[in-house]
Amino acid sequence: MSDEQTRLAELRDRIDSLDKQIMDLISARAQCAQEVAHVKMASRPNEDVFFYRPEREAQVLRRIKAENPGPLSGEEMARLFREIMSACLALEKPMHIAFLGPEGTFTQAAALKHFGHSVVSIPLPAIDDVFREVESGEAHYGVVPVENSTEGMINHTLDMFISSSLKICGEVQLRIHHHLLIADGTDKKAIKRIYSHQQSFAQCRKWLDTHWHEVERVAVSSNAEAARRAASEPGAAAIAGDMAAELYDLRKLAATIEDRPDNTTRFLIIGREEVGPSGHDKSSILVSMRNKPGALYELLEPFHRHGLSLTRLETRPSPSGTWAYVFYIDFEAHADDPQVQTVLQEVDAEAVELKRLGSYPIGVL
Ligand SMILES: O=C(O)C(=O)C[C@]1(C(=O)O)C=C[C@@H](O)C=C1
């Protein structure tokens, strides 16, 4: 054996022995999670048991990132633990996660980033369907897009909260990279039509105007649907992401074509229960105020006075005559925080209606 071969054999022996230790430790961790499930069930025999604990998961992932010794990055290490926890949770109870489908959408990528891969994922055709599936108990949680850094709010999601009883249990952000995709047999010069979701067209507008201004753009219901068409229709291309490209076996004619390199979409996790404090949380509320001078000032002033940081303020038209304006507000704090309770009491006193949409951990991954 050469020196190199001897050294490689030694290192590989060490890796084998470390793998065995990692496997034993992961198994011990999984047994602990099973015991946690028994404790949860014993303490709530006749009630809904909430196996998934978003606040605990956020704490675990934050600790992993903070204590990670390297050389792997904190993000990479947290991703590995994300999958370990996902598998442990599936032992306790397999989670059914509804998302805005079909298979291959960015929402599915966001769902897997947030929950890990050990979940049963349920693709649904519309945002309303995701809400309904969770409300009816068919799915434990749902994932819907709420905001894109280039294109702004997804108003349909915001409006759903006006009538829904669901709570926001979490958030996850995803960097969105779009590609121009074609089937293997498609010739670049033969492209007559580009399919995509209208949001994706908007996120790649400048690039398309520069490179493909003469080609017809056809908006369809999702990027995954665009990819499906590009895979089967001669002369068609699609703008979609990696998951859709893989699913439909398409090749990238041009990669990362979004106009803004920081193009990011924020998704919400919706569920039926409230989430406890994780130590680094956000809360969302919907407020309707009377249409009078100074209404917005009155609404925001208590947040300022109590030092609560607002991260979002959106105005939506009222669905009925009784609500003149509906404000959707995100702020950094948990509803259990006594200061938040004071602020919300003050807001409630001035508002026509105040709806608490939930407190949840600020996205970790
Ligand atoms: O701590 C719990 O409540 C657990 O169920 C354990 C565990 C984990 O694997 O760490 C698993 C699922 C929960 O979502 C949170 C954490």
The ligand as a MOL file (V3000), in Angstrom:
LIG
                    3D

  0  0  0     0  0            999 V3000
M  V30 BEGIN CTAB
M  V30 COUNTS 16 16 0 0 0
M  V30 BEGIN ATOM
M  V30 1 O -39.6840 18.3510 22.5490 0
M  V30 2 C -40.7030 17.8440 22.0520 0
M  V30 3 O -41.8500 18.1960 22.3820 0
M  V30 4 C -40.5710 16.7780 21.0590 0
M  V30 5 O -41.5840 16.2600 20.6140 0
M  V30 6 C -39.2200 16.4130 20.5180 0
M  V30 7 C -38.8980 17.1030 19.2050 0
M  V30 8 C -37.4140 16.8140 18.8550 0
M  V30 9 O -37.1570 15.8990 18.0930 0
M  V30 10 O -36.5500 17.5000 19.4160 0
M  V30 11 C -39.7710 16.5650 18.1350 0
M  V30 12 C -40.8840 17.2270 17.6950 0
M  V30 13 C -41.2940 18.5360 18.1980 0
M  V30 14 O -41.7980 19.3430 17.1890 0
M  V30 15 C -40.2210 19.2100 18.9340 0
M  V30 16 C -39.0890 18.5670 19.3410 0
M  V30 END ATOM
M  V30 BEGIN BOND
M  V30 1 2 1 2
M  V30 2 1 2 3
M  V30 3 1 2 4
M  V30 4 2 4 5
M  V30 5 1 4 6
M  V30 6 1 6 7
M  V30 7 1 7 8
M  V30 8 1 7 11
M  V30 9 1 7 16
M  V30 10 2 8 9
M  V30 11 1 8 10
M  V30 12 2 11 12
M  V30 13 1 12 13
M  V30 14 1 13 14
M  V30 15 1 13 15
M  V30 16 2 15 16
M  V30 END BOND
M  V30 END CTAB
M  END
